[in-house]
Amino acid sequence: MRVLGINAIFHDPAAALVVDGRVVAAAEEERFSRRKHGKRPVPFSAWELPELAAAWCLASADVDVDSLDAVAYSFDPGLCGDAADLGLADPWDWLRVDYARRAPQFLAAALPGLDPDKVRFVPHHVAHAASAGLAAPPAGDDTAVLVLDGRGEVASHLAGVYRDGRLTPLRSQQLPHSLGLLYEDLTRHLGFLHSSDEYKVMALASYGTPKHLDALRELVRATDDGGFRVEPVDWASLAKAVAPGAEPGEEHADLAASVQRRLEEVVLDLARWLHDASDGAGTLAMAGGVALNCVANARIAAEGPYRDVWVQPAAGDAGTALGAALHVAGELGDRSVPMTGADLGRGWSDEELEAELRRAALPYTRPASIAAEAARVLADNGVVAWYQGRSEYGPRALGHRSLLAHPGDRDTTRRMNDVKGREQFRPIAPMVRAERFADLFEGTYPSPYMLFVHRVKPAWRDRIPAVTHVDGTARVQTVHPDTEPLVAELLAEFERHTGLPVVVNTSLNTAGRPMVDTPREAMELFGSAPVDLLALGPFAVHRRALGGAR
Ligand SMILES: [Fe+2]
């Protein structure tokens, strides 16, 4: 079966193509449109579809529109109620629902040849659940699934269990109670862009003290039946609002720390309830925007009752395109094939990359090993733009569209944040050879998608200061040679030079822009930032060859 998944309703519009239960292509519209998050999550934009991503998914797999068995749309307007009844203060919510109802016609216009009757609505949180429960590695037993979101049609959360590829929902929490919307409100209060910058709040939280935890425990609490309550929070009584663009202060870090800590406590309660309700499922799979909170995820892994915790790398709404497609493929009789990597986006052949370099008239070489070449530059404290293979699905760079640097230099954090033009309180993260993980870090292993934080062992904190956050943690990506051979080779080469099995890895973009997707965008970034080496597939472009400073 051939099923195209579409996420379009709120933000992070994306498309995914599932063929015979396997995800063969998935991409976010922002990588094509160059508009971060694709669009703002307002009702007026709900009609906009991931047209470019959808067309690319089909073309990349050589699938014609008329040969699709179904199109899975990750929102079901038939489930929606009146916004006021849900406690949502959005007078235009009806417009979003109306656009969703007309999605089959919009899709038929965007994808000429599509029969609108092939479009199936998938409940938003069923799509999130499938992106976790059906895409996770095989567990050997039941997989509990926890969706923690801002909002879907009428709920903000889903707890259930997958048995033999079928979801049994056990509990959902109705709106307006929402852990995701709580965090979004805080994000807005702290002067950041809500539905976008929540990860900055999580980073800020590690600088604060949870002084308001008692007050938040009154307002935000799990209930005995697997749900939760979120009462309205008077944010201004806890810390004054930060104007957009202004620097948050100590009181704001304390507020962020308080909400973050309370969130962790409540999601732990929800995870424990689900473990009991699922008769002790061994694996927990998670999705929904809140599942991008790697500090909370780490606590669930460390303190929760599960043997394994797996988080969908595209845990935000983009992942619902993949989940909706897997869900419908299952309904049509296909068994889903677990994901083995997030590199589901666009890629270019070596010949195409070389043609791009020639067109740009850049001096390039083709070294015997691009991994060894990059490791030499990194060992010399250079910065490397690392562009390899297919681009990542989801918000994290995982060694395909990455900016790499030396972890042993305390100044690396400042340099990287300068290259990217972003706030200095933002941590940068390490990638580590899987076989060396336990020597350096404590916590969840493997962690191929950077969705958990780990404690850096004391003996290593001074050796890798650039990736050790102020609270002694790091957000680690483990790299296994079977799944990421080229990055594993780079890490091995870097360790040979420096004795450090770790490299700084951050996304290949500048602040406020989506990650680089095309070779041309990689060259543009290289030309506009103090990057020493562009490793474009097997080709090397050195800044010094351009007459640059290094
Ligand atoms: Fe969602």
Boltz pocket constraint, residues with backbone or C-beta under 6 A from the ligand:
constraints:
  - pocket:
      binder: B
      contacts: [[A, 124], [A, 128], [A, 149], [A, 150], [A, 151], [A, 152], [A, 288], [A, 289], [A, 315], [A, 316], [A, 317]]
      max_distance: 6.0
